[in-house]
Structures are given as structure tokens and as C-alpha cells.
Amino acid sequence: MSAAALRKKTVCPLDCPDSCAMIATVEGGRVTKLQGDTAHPYTSGFICRKMGRYPERFYGKSRLLYPQVRTGVKGSGQFRRTSWEEALELVAARLEDTCARYGGESILPYSYAGNMGAVNRFAGYPLFHKLGASRLDQTICSATAGAGWSYHCTDMPGTPPENCRQARLIIAWGINIKVSNVHFWQYVAAARKRGGRLVVIDPYCNQTARTADRHLRVLPGGDVALALGLAKHLLEATLADDNPGEACNGYQEWKRYLLQLDWLELVRESGISRKQIVQLAEELAREPKTFVRIGIGLSRNSRGGMAVRAISALGALLGLYEGGEGRGILLTSGAFQGDSSRLTYPQLAPSQTRLVNMIHLGRALTSLDPPVQALVVYNANPLSVNPDSSQVLRGLQRQDLFTVVHEQVMTPTAKYADVLLPATTFLENLDIYTSYGHFYVGVAQPAVEPYGEARSNFDFFQALAGKMGFDDPPFQQSCEERLLDYLDSLQGLPDSCKRGTLLDGEYRLSERSCVSRKRSSWQRSYSFINDSDHRLPAYPALTPAGESADPDLLSRFPLQLITPPHPDLLNSTFGEMYSDFPGEVLVHPTDAENAQVQDGKLVTLENLRGKTRRFARITEDTQQGVVVAEGIFWHASTDAEDSEQLSGVNSLTSQKLADMGGGATFHESRVKISALP
């Protein structure tokens, strides 16, 4: 590092529980290195290998540097360069015309968590409210898990991850810690060094399971049955303390239900033997210093909300919400709560408009009535990440659909834009970042000036609002003013925190991060029973499976597909670095033999929605009947003749919603696999 190099604090913006604090080395106005900030207690000075390569992405050949207007057919990626002035005038005119001809609801914004900074993530909301556009129900990731948690836990925060350091028994339930929560591993390692044990519950043997003391290969969607089985044995063997339960509403009703459950049904639904269930239940009873880390991925099926409900009830039965040394349960932190209206300004809307679930984007673009006439995409790559992406593709191909994409690189979605606008990255933005995996908050200043002509989400939407003649107070704000206004509403900050210190790069620990709760406190928050929704069982219970158990589909598509994270991707981010690689699919040897597929060869995965190709990896890391396609790789065709018919892995997943929260069912699609001729 040269003497003139600068070290600037920043925060990772990606949709990951770790929300790493980082140091950007800047030399000659360019970012030359990213590393973890040693001053941040959770980041502890290291970052994942994905973010270590971020400067390569920042300055890569796929980076979009100036506004462009489509010249070729949709999807061809053919554009001409233009100015921001012309681009804003074109977008403003088309949106005004669309409103005049079809009404504001004919405009649909599509965004999610490509940037987790609070200001830039929600930067488009004020404008879309002002236009009376359709609202997007942002459910694609954690909505089901969150709904399952709050159904019994209300707003109770999770246990700080640091508490795991003293645990004697750690349960990693549906989470590949080493890939999608790598900084939590430091506490697992510390606990194991003191003699603690790690049990992984997951359908396949992932990186974390390979290093565990025990791995339970639950069936996809079988987490409900396993959690109920554990609770059932605790009660039958009188291993659970009735006092916590007695003080919680609905305990006796749930207890009666558990005691009448059939063990054969629990074993069949979970895929775990009764002996294994009993063994783990008795270990949980013996070990008060138990920490349960719940993954969001286990909620992405028709019983996903119920899975979180059942695990949360098991945690209550074990008294884990009391905290104490080495004890706890963590899904998401819930460390900070702010007034989102200071970011989104819903009061600008002339009336409440229709709500479109983002899971149903394919349906919305092809059959919604009245139709969507304009689509504005930012912070997202729906053609890759949305379920049933084959239908999303048909919608994007509509000649009458006006599509604006504000993006950092040329994604598969960006190729279908009519107007393509360059977006900044977190290294060029001012923003505030909280976390759903730890209890710290931080503000990041720009590390470098915007690259090329890129603009932040905030600057883009403020400029577009101005071009459309809107002068409401929210459209007059600077980014810092909006950030500080939101910061004033943020609950969880310690009383001693001065907002100016956050702007200077300090990190603050939430006051909600207590590691010990009085029993009476969590009992008032927790209820085993909730009858507020007549469509759902009032207490955690077995419910029917979805597509994965459909006998007709099973006869034609014998394999269940799950799509967990890949270590080199975060959702579809970084996909441009692997544009020539379609990814692998893990196939059990028996299934490979039945389908006559060979290790290392390209295979086709197919169902009624679409098809894709991956390289087969034949391995016993997965169980028979389950194929595992890690990562959302961008479509990489190996055969030009088939490029029109093939797309990414989400061409196989369904628009069907999970049982709670309106979330997706990514992990229960039925498919068949075949070798290429």
C-alpha cells in the first residue's frame, strides 16, 4: 500500500445476515482492496471470498457506466449510449403517458434487497406513491420465516450470536453457516474448542454439515415433523420443564395435540428415525446451554411458516428465550426498528393502490388485469431470482411493456430494458445499514466518487421526480437529510448514541441485545396458541405438503429440487463472473443410475414450467430422491439452438405461495433429470 493510500470505512450492502464492516483501500481514486474491519466486534477483521473480489466486479467489463436506450430486439442486449438528461426525459414522458392512458396502477416497481442500505433500498417508494403506482409486496426471501416467528413470538428479538460462544450444544437448523452466515462460525468454533457439539439439520451434506458432530438429513419440508417429534418426546419422557409452558398461553392445548400424534407419521414426514429423534431430544434435555440457529431457507416450502412456528415452540419448551450463558435461539436479530414511512412516504399516494406479490411477477406481466404497462426495476434481477422465470421472460418480451432497469452490471434482466441506467455500488453511496444476523448499526460514507456516470438509487429517483415536476418536501431532501430523519426514529440505539458519531463511521450495539431475559418477560411475549387466522392451525401442527407430495407430479417428475446458496454467489449477485458456467446439480448415485446420467456431464432438469442445464455431480452428499442445485447462476447456454428454450434454475420453481407471509416455495419443485443425447 502506497503512502498516499486512504483507508475508508464501509459496510457490505448485500442480503446477508453478516452485514460486514469493511475497510476500503483507495489509491489514486480507485478501490484497490477490501478487507474486514478489525474494529467491528462481529466482522472481526475478515470478509467472505465473494466480497474480497468486489473491486474486480466494481471495475469489471460488465459494469454499466452510462445511460443507454435499446436499439435491438428485447433481450438482444443492443443499446445506444445516451445522456442522463435524455434518459430522464424519456422515462418521465413514458411514465406520464402511461398514467394518463392507463392509470397509475399500470406502473409496477420491482425491487428488493440488492442494496440493503435503508435509504437506497427504498429510494423509489416516494415517487411511486406519488404516481399512484401498483405496490410491490416484497416477500421473496424472509417474509414466510418472519411471519412464522412473529405468530408466536410477536416482536421478541432473537438472541445475540455472541451468546453461542459459551454453548455446549449448537443446532444449525436449515442454515449452511459456512456459506451464508460465515461470521457466526467464529462462535461455533469457540464453543467447540470448549467441548461444545454441533448438530446440523439439513436435507443434504453441505459445507457446514461435513464438519459437524452429527448431521440429520431431514426431508425437504420435514422440519415441522422433526420439531414436533422432539417436543413430543420431551413431554412423553417428562424431560421438559412444565413451568415455562404453564405460564404461556395455549400450552395445555398444544401439549394435548403433541401427545396424540402418531410417531409413524412423524418419522415418515421428517425422514428421521424415531431413535435419532429421541437421541437429540434427550441431548437437548440434558444440555441447558443450547443455542439454536435457524435458517430462512427451511421456510421456502408450503409448510415453511409452520416450520418456524414449530421450532420456536420447541425453543419455548426448552426455555431458550430466557437467554443466559450459552443459551438462545436466533432466526433474525430484530435489533433495530425504525419508522419506514420516513423512507417511503406512503402519504404521497392519492389512494391505496393494488398490491402485487413479487412472487407472482410472471403472472403480473402476462395476465394481470388491468395490465402492467410499465415496469421499473432496481436493486433486483427478477429474470434470474424470481420463481417461474420462464413466465417472467414471456412478460419481459412483451413489445407493449415499457421497462426501465437501474443496474450496476448487464444482468439477464437488464438485457430486456428499454432504458438502461447505470447504478452506483455501496462504495459510492451514503447509507445506513442494520443487520438481521447481528446487533450492530453503522453508516457508510462514499469511499470513492461514482464510476463513470453511475447514480445512486436515491439520486436517480430524486432527479426523475424533479423531471416530472414533483416538488413535494420528500423530493427536496438530500440523501443525508433523509438518512438523519430516519435515524431519529430508530429504536434500539443506546441513549448515549449521538447520530453524528454514526456519520463518522462508528458502530453501535443495539440496546435490545440483552443476553438474558427474565422468565416473566418472554412469557408475556410468547404464546403457544394463536387463533387470529382461521386458515391456519392455532398451534404448531402437521400440515399437508405441497407440490413435493403431489402423486400425479411424482409419477412424472420423480425428484425433488432444492436450490440452496452457493459460496461464490449471493442470490444472483456476482453471476457475471461465471457467465460461462451453468452450475452443478448434486445427484444421488441411485437417481443417476436410474436416469443414466454420468458424473461431470451436462444434464437437463425439466418440469412443466421450464428446463435448464447443469453439470451433474454424482454424490452421496444428497439423499435419494433429492437433487440439489446450489446457486442462482445466470443462464449459460452451451448450445445456441437451445438458448431460447433454456434459462436459469428458477424456470423450474413455482409461483405458489408458502403457508404464511406470501413467501416463495423454492424448495419443493418436482423435476426429472436426463442426460443429453
C-alpha positions, 0 to 999 in steps of 0.5 A, spaced: 500 500 500 502 506 497 503 512 502 498 516 499 493 510 500 486 512 504 483 507 508 475 508 508 470 505 512 464 501 509 459 496 510 457 490 505 450 492 502 448 485 500 442 480 503 446 477 508 445 476 515 453 478 516 452 485 514 460 486 514 464 492 516 469 493 511 475 497 510 476 500 503 483 501 500 483 507 495 489 509 491 489 514 486 481 514 486 480 507 485 478 501 490 484 497 490 482 492 496 477 490 501 478 487 507 474 486 514 474 491 519 478 489 525 474 494 529 467 491 528 466 486 534 462 481 529 466 482 522 472 481 526 477 483 521 475 478 515 470 478 509 467 472 505 471 470 498 465 473 494 466 480 497 474 480 497 473 480 489 468 486 489 473 491 486 474 486 480 466 486 479 466 494 481 471 495 475 469 489 471 467 489 463 460 488 465 459 494 469 454 499 466 457 506 466 452 510 462 445 511 460 443 507 454 436 506 450 435 499 446 436 499 439 435 491 438 430 486 439 428 485 447 433 481 450 438 482 444 442 486 449 443 492 443 443 499 446 445 506 444 449 510 449 445 516 451 445 522 456 442 522 463 438 528 461 435 524 455 434 518 459 430 522 464 426 525 459 424 519 456 422 515 462 418 521 465 414 522 458 413 514 458 411 514 465 406 520 464 403 517 458 402 511 461 398 514 467 394 518 463 392 512 458 392 507 463 392 509 470 397 509 475 396 502 477 399 500 470 406 502 473 409 496 477 416 497 481 420 491 482 425 491 487 428 488 493 434 487 497 440 488 492 442 494 496 440 493 503 442 500 505 435 503 508 435 509 504 437 506 497 433 500 498 427 504 498 429 510 494 423 509 489 417 508 494 416 516 494 415 517 487 411 511 486 406 513 491 406 519 488 404 516 481 399 512 484 403 506 482 401 498 483 405 496 490 410 491 490 409 486 496 416 484 497 416 477 500 421 473 496 426 471 501 424 472 509 417 474 509 414 466 510 420 465 516 418 472 519 411 471 519 412 464 522 416 467 528 412 473 529 405 468 530 408 466 536 413 470 538 410 477 536 416 482 536 421 478 541 428 479 538 432 473 537 438 472 541 445 475 540 450 470 536 455 472 541 451 468 546 453 461 542 460 462 544 459 459 551 454 453 548 455 446 549 450 444 544 449 448 537 443 446 532 444 449 525 437 448 523 436 449 515 442 454 515 449 452 511 453 457 516 459 456 512 456 459 506 451 464 508 452 466 515 460 465 515 461 470 521 457 466 526 462 460 525 467 464 529 462 462 535 461 455 533 468 454 533 469 457 540 464 453 543 467 447 540 474 448 542 470 448 549 467 441 548 461 444 545 457 439 539 454 441 533 448 438 530 446 440 523 439 439 520 439 439 513 436 435 507 443 434 504 451 434 506 453 441 505 459 445 507 457 446 514 454 439 515 461 435 513 464 438 519 459 437 524 458 432 530 452 429 527 448 431 521 440 429 520 438 429 513 431 431 514 426 431 508 425 437 504 419 440 508 420 435 514 422 440 519 415 441 522 415 433 523 422 433 526 420 439 531 414 436 533 417 429 534 422 432 539 417 436 543 413 430 543 418 426 546 420 431 551 413 431 554 412 423 553 419 422 557 417 428 562 424 431 560 421 438 559 420 443 564 412 444 565 413 451 568 415 455 562 409 452 558 404 453 564 405 460 564 404 461 556 398 461 553 395 455 549 400 450 552 395 445 555 392 445 548 398 444 544 401 439 549 394 435 548 395 435 540 403 433 541 401 427 545 396 424 540 400 424 534 402 418 531 410 417 531 409 413 524 407 419 521 412 423 524 418 419 522 415 418 515 414 426 514 421 428 517 425 422 514 428 421 521 428 415 525 424 415 531 431 413 535 435 419 532 429 423 534 429 421 541 437 421 541 437 429 540 431 430 544 434 427 550 441 431 548 437 437 548 434 435 555 440 434 558 444 440 555 441 447 558 446 451 554 443 450 547 443 455 542 439 454 536 440 457 529 435 457 524 435 458 517 430 462 512 431 457 507 427 451 511 421 456 510 421 456 502 416 450 502 408 450 503 409 448 510 415 453 511 411 458 516 409 452 520 416 450 520 418 456 524 412 456 528 414 449 530 421 450 532 420 456 536 415 452 540 420 447 541 425 453 543 419 455 548 419 448 551 426 448 552 426 455 555 431 458 550 428 465 550 430 466 557 437 467 554 443 466 559 450 463 558 450 459 552 443 459 551 438 462 545 435 461 539 436 466 533 432 466 526 433 474 525 436 479 530 430 484 530 435 489 533 433 495 530 426 498 528 425 504 525 419 508 522 419 506 514 414 511 512 420 516 513 423 512 507 417 511 503 412 516 504 406 512 503 402 519 504 404 521 497 399 516 494 392 519 492 389 512 494 391 505 496 393 502 490 393 494 488 398 490 491 402 485 487 406 479 490 413 479 487 412 472 487 407 472 482 411 477 477 410 472 471 403 472 472 403 480 473 406 481 466 402 476 462 395 476 465 394 481 470 388 485 469 388 491 468 395 490 465 402 492 467 404 497 462 410 499 465 415 496 469 421 499 473 426 495 476 432 496 481 436 493 486 433 486 483 434 481 477 427 478 477 429 474 470 434 470 474 431 470 482 424 470 481 420 463 481 417 461 474 422 465 470 420 462 464 413 466 465 417 472 467 421 472 460 414 471 456 412 478 460 419 481 459 418 480 451 412 483 451 413 489 445 407 493 449 411 493 456 415 499 457 421 497 462 426 501 465 432 497 469 437 501 474 443 496 474 450 496 476 452 490 471 448 487 464 444 482 468 439 477 464 434 482 466 437 488 464 438 485 457 430 486 456 430 494 458 428 499 454 432 504 458 438 502 461 441 506 467 447 505 470 447 504 478 452 506 483 455 500 488 455 501 496 462 504 495 459 510 492 453 511 496 451 514 503 447 509 507 445 506 513 445 499 514 442 494 520 443 487 520 438 481 521 444 476 523 447 481 528 446 487 533 450 492 530 448 499 526 453 503 522 453 508 516 457 508 510 460 514 507 462 514 499 469 511 499 470 513 492 466 518 487 461 514 482 464 510 476 463 513 470 456 516 470 453 511 475 447 514 480 445 512 486 438 509 487 436 515 491 439 520 486 436 517 480 429 517 483 430 524 486 432 527 479 426 523 475 421 526 480 424 533 479 423 531 471 416 530 472 415 536 476 414 533 483 416 538 488 413 535 494 418 536 501 420 528 500 423 530 493 427 536 496 431 532 501 438 530 500 440 523 501 443 525 508 437 529 510 433 523 509 438 518 512 438 523 519 430 523 519 430 516 519 435 515 524 431 519 529 426 514 529 430 508 530 429 504 536 434 500 539 440 505 539 443 506 546 441 513 549 448 515 549 448 514 541 449 521 538 447 520 530 453 524 528 458 519 531 454 514 526 456 519 520 463 518 522 463 511 521 462 508 528 458 502 530 453 501 535 450 495 539 443 495 539 440 496 546 435 490 545 441 485 545 440 483 552 443 476 553 438 474 558 431 475 559 427 474 565 422 468 565 416 473 566 418 477 560 418 472 554 412 469 557 408 475 556 411 475 549 410 468 547 404 464 546 403 457 544 396 458 541 394 463 536 387 463 533 387 470 529 387 466 522 382 461 521 386 458 515 391 456 519 392 451 525 392 455 532 398 451 534 404 448 531 401 442 527 402 437 521 400 440 515 399 437 508 405 438 503 405 441 497 407 440 490 413 435 493 407 430 495 403 431 489 402 423 486 400 425 479 407 430 479 411 424 482 409 419 477 412 424 472 417 428 475 420 423 480 425 428 484 425 433 488 429 440 487 432 444 492 436 450 490 440 452 496 446 458 496 452 457 493 459 460 496 461 464 490 454 467 489 449 471 493 442 470 490 444 472 483 449 477 485 456 476 482 453 471 476 457 475 471 463 472 473 461 465 471 457 467 465 460 461 462 458 456 467 451 453 468 452 450 475 452 443 478 446 439 480 448 434 486 445 427 484 444 421 488 448 415 485 441 411 485 437 417 481 443 417 476 443 410 475 436 410 474 436 416 469 443 414 466 446 420 467 454 420 468 458 424 473 461 431 470 456 431 464 451 436 462 444 434 464 437 437 463 432 438 469 425 439 466 418 440 469 412 443 466 414 450 467 421 450 464 428 446 463 435 448 464 442 445 464 447 443 469 453 439 470 451 433 474 455 431 480 454 424 482 454 424 490 452 421 496 452 428 499 444 428 497 439 423 499 435 419 494 430 422 491 433 429 492 437 433 487 440 439 489 442 445 485 446 450 489 446 457 486 442 462 482 447 462 476 445 466 470 443 462 464 449 459 460 447 456 454 452 451 451 448 450 445 445 456 441 439 452 438 437 451 445 438 458 448 431 460 447 428 454 450 433 454 456 434 459 462 436 459 469 434 454 475 428 458 477 424 456 470 423 450 474 420 453 481 413 455 482 409 461 483 405 458 489 405 461 495 408 458 502 403 457 508 404 464 511 407 471 509 406 470 501 413 467 501 416 463 495 416 455 495 423 454 492 424 448 495 419 443 493 419 443 485 418 436 482 423 435 476 426 429 472 433 429 470 436 426 463 442 426 460 443 429 453 443 425 447 
